[in-house]
Amino acid sequence: MFKTDKYEGTLRSSDEGEMRWIDRDNLDDYVLVNNFMDLLKVFDMDCYNEFMYERKDRENDWIIRLY
């Protein structure tokens, strides 16, 4: 995820996933589907500047850590 109000060039996807710009006004449906509300705190709150995924005990049990 990236936050900007100025950019140039072309986004390029990779093996890690598809890259695309989504206007904040159009984010609601995308956020609900992908559960990104916690990640958005990094952009909305000055006390955070990054996030990391951390695996809990089970293989598919992940939590998000905000820093």
Steps between C-alpha positions, in 0.01 A plus 500: 500500500618848414374846583571797277346807348762523222635230277621436149583197293329166474431259782639154436369183656732218606482144628401650836172633363316751285586867544230760443391839627167520682352839588421530869138582412470159330673301771202395714403184308863398450583549867203297618581214268870487591480607867747788467352728767791444740752562223339833417581623851861531383386764252242669719682529833829679559603258777551214248740484208508133400332164545614140501314171480585258778410132493342365815503134606312356205617518139218725376450701819649845431482825695600850397749695709502878464814700580 
